[in-house]
Amino acid sequence: MEFKHIPIMFDDCINMLNIQQDGIYVDGTLGGGGHSYGICSRLGDKGRLIGIDRDSEAISAAKKRLEKFEGKVTFVNDNYANIKNVLSKEGPVLINGALLDLGVSSYQLDNPERGFSYMHNAPLDMRMNAQDGFSAYELVNTYSEKDLFRVIKDYGEEKWASRIAKFIVEARKKEDIKTTFQLNDIIKSAIPAGARKDGGHPSKRTFQAIRIEVNGEIEKLKNALSDFFDVLAPGGVLAVITFHSLEDRIVKQLFTELSTGCTCPPSFPICVCGKKPRGKIINKKPMVASGEEIENNSRSKSAKLRGITKL
């Protein structure tokens, strides 16, 4: 299967990064190399891009797409959360900009073998890095009812989380839950028929929650964002695309912290904390995809883009 992933809000991302010809940039979620192609196209001879992805198939696809920029691009098969370690190995101490396009790629969703989607019958997997040992199969078949409830409630914001967790535990007593369609049927049976009429596919939130837990997406996000901000040179930009409220909330809160100065109570006549803002938020309200883009790529509907400049 060909690795396809349409870059979300392409022009907005590239414009936000304000690319300098001789700058050093990081695409922390390389995917098929769509956004990276736009970055590389604007780099001069001394410019450099470091493309990171935990999915080796994404690395292979991006190498083909970016082959005309050979010499400007370094490919790293790793988790973007390890950005400081990656940079210590690759040379640059500070970078001029970074982009993170969070969540799962279209290729991963559409490839039945990866087990991300409730639309295809496949072995339960959902690992972004196929070399990781822990998959959705282990989660669904070994987590306690309490932990299943926590994951589905916290990461899926699913109001039927308690019933779904209970139904999963009951079902696996009879046999292991091995496929996406098995899990799909269990989720459908847990949600009352009347509640299934609204809110999209009944499995959407639970599958999202399991994927997030399997890949540690939320758990490492805040620290990863802080690390990316730390390695920005003054004037450097960090741009982040999120696809659900949990991610967006973390990005928004951290950007607010980084751009906030004095935190002394209003009653204090002078500042005693000495705290100064470290960054400036580029867009107070998140940018969203245009109607035309949503029409051409339905997965852009929930995307939000936020950016911050390091002072």
N, C-alpha and C positions, 0 to 999 in steps of 0.2 A: 504494500500500500504506500502510495506517495505521501510524503510529509507535507500537508497543507495547513497553513494557519494564516488567516487574514489579519494583518496588523490593525489593531483597534486605534481609532483616532490618530492615524498616522501623521497628518500635517500638524495637528495640535501638539503632539509629543515632540516632533522635530523642532518646531518653533519654540516650544518651551525650553528645550535644552540649550538654545542659543549657541549653536556649535561654532567653536573657533577652529580654524583650519589646522593649526598645529596642536590642538588639544588632545587630551587623553580621556576616553569615555568608556564606560562599562555598561553593557547590556546584561543585566543580571538574570534575565529570563529569555535567553536567546531564541528559543523555539525554532521556527524555520528560517529565521534571519530577516524577517520583514522590516522591523524597525531598524535593525542593524544596517540593512542596505541603505536606508535613508541617511543614517549617521555617516557611514563610510563615504557616501556620494558627496558629502560636504567637507570631508577632511582633505587637507593638502598632503604633500609628501612626508611631512614630519608628524602628521596626525596619527593617532593609534586608537584602535578599539579592542577591548577585551570582552569577549562574549562567553558568558557562563550559562551552562544548563546541566541539570542533574540527569537528564535523559540522553543517553548516548545516541539514540536515533535522531534526536533533534540536532545534536552536534554534527552528525554525518550530513543531514539535510542542509544545515546552515553552511557547511564547508562548500557544498556544491553551489549554493546560491551566491555566496560571497567570494567565489574563486577569482573574480576579476580584481579583487582588492588584496590579493596575496601580498604579504609584506606589511600590511597595515593592521591585520587582524590576528589576535591570539585567541585560540579556542580552549576553553577550560571545562572539563567534565566534572562539575562539582555543584554543591548547593550554594546559592547566592548568600546564604547566611554566613558562609565562611569567607566573606569578602576580604577581611584583613589578612587572613592567611594566604588567600589567592594573590593579593597584591605584594605580599612579602616575597613570594616566589617569583612573580612576574616582573618585578623591578620598580615600577612607579610607586612613590610614597603617597602622592596626592593626585587626585583626578579632577577633571574639569566638569564632569557631569555623569549622571547615571540614570538609567531607566529600569523600572521594575514593572512588568506586566504580570500581575499575580493570577493565581488560579491555574486551571487546566487548559491545555491547548486544544484546538479543534481536532487536530490529528489524534490526540490521546482519547478524546471523546468518541470520535468516529471510527477508530480502529477497534473492532469487536474483541480482538485478542487481549487488549489492555484491561478490559473489565471495568471501565469507568461508567458506562452508560446503561441505564435501565431500558434503553431502546433496542439493545442487541443482547442475545443470549450468549454468555461467555463465562469462563471461570472467574470467580470473584478475585480481583487482583487490586487494581487502583494504585499501584506503585508508580510514582513518577520516575523513579530510578529502579529499573527491573532487577538490579543487583541487591537492593535492600531485602533483608530477610522477612520483614513483617508486612503482610498483605491484608487486604480486606477479609480474606478467608479466615485468617487467624483471629482478627478482631471479632468478626461475627460469631465465630464458634467457640471463643474462649473468654470473652469479656463477661463479667457478671451482669445480671440484670440491672443493677445499680449503675455500673459503669456505662452500659449501653444507653441507659436513660440519660446520663450526664452528657455523653457525646452527642446524641441526637437532639437533646434539648438545647445545649449550649452552642453547638456548631451548625445545627440545622434550623434552630428556632422553630421547632416543630411542636405544635400544641398537643399532638397525639403521641408524643415521645414515650410516655409511660406504657401505653397499650402496645406500641410497636416493640419496645424492649421486651415486654412480657411475651408477646407472640413469637418473637425470635427465639427466646429461651425455650418455650414450649415446643416449637418446631424442631429445634436441633436435638431434642431428647430422642426423637424418632430416627433422625439421620442427619449427618452433617449438611450444612447449607453450603453448596459448592458453586452455584451459578448465580448470575445476576437475575435471571428470571425466577429462580426459586425465591430469592430475597424479595423481588418485586411482588410476587404473589402473596408473600407473608405480610408485607407492608399494606397491600390493598385490603387484605382480610382484617387487618387491625384497625383500619380507618372506616368508620361507619359510612354506608353508601351515600347518605345525604351530604356528608362533609366532603365527599370526593367530587362533587359537582363543580366546586369553585377552587380557585387557587392553583391551577395547573396540574401537572402530573402528580399523583399521590406519593410517588417515590422520590421526587426531586430533592426535597429537603434532607431526607435520610441519607440518600446517596452522597449528597454534598458533605454532610456531617462525617460520614465514614471516610470519605476521601481526605478531608482535612485532618482527621485524626491519624490516618495511616501515614500521611506525609509530613506531619508535624507543622502544618502551614501557619496556624495561628500562634502556636506555642513559641516559635522562634522569630515571629515577625517584628515585634517591637525592638528587640535587641539588634536584629539585622538592619532595620531602618536607622537606628542610632549609629551603628558601625559605618553604614554608607555615608551618613552625614559627617562623621568624624574624618573620613578619608577624602572629603571634598576640599579642594583648594578654595581660598576666598573668591567669591564670585561664582563658584561652581553651583550647579543645579541638580537637585534630586527630584525626578518626576516618577509618580507612582500611579498605576492604573489598578483599581480594585473592582470586584464584581459582586460583592455582597456587603451587607451592613457591618458585619463583624470586622472585616478588613478595613473598611473605610473609617470606622470609628477609631481604630488604632492609629491609622495614618493621621487623621484629623487631630487627635489628642496630642500625638507626639509633635506634629508641626506647630501646634499652639504652644506647647511647652518650650520648644526651641526658639520661638519668635517672641516669647514673653520676657520682659525685663523685670524690674523691681516687683517683688511679691510682698512687700511690707504692708501691714494693715493701713487703710486710708487715714486712720487717726494719727499715724506717725508723722511728725513734722518734717523729718528728713529720712532718706533711705539709709537703712543700716544693713540691709542684706547684701548690697553691692552686686546684685544679679543683673547682668546685661543680656539683651537678646543676642542669640548666636546666629539667627537666620531671619529671613524675611519671606513671609508667605506670598507666593506669586498670585494665587487666585483664592480669595476668601471662600467663594462658592465653587464646588467641584465642576469641572467642565464635563459635559456629557456628549454623547454622539448625536450627530444631526439626524433628522428624520430620514434623509436619503441614505445615510450609512446604515441605520437600523433596518431600513427596507432591504438593503443589499446583504446585510449580515446581522441576522436576528440576535446573535450572541453579544452584539455591542449594546443592546438595550439597557442592560444593568450596569454598564461600565461607568466609572467615575475617575477623572484624572485630577490629581492634586500635585502641586509643585512648591518647592521651597529653595531659596537661594541662600548660600552661606555668606554671612557678613565677614 
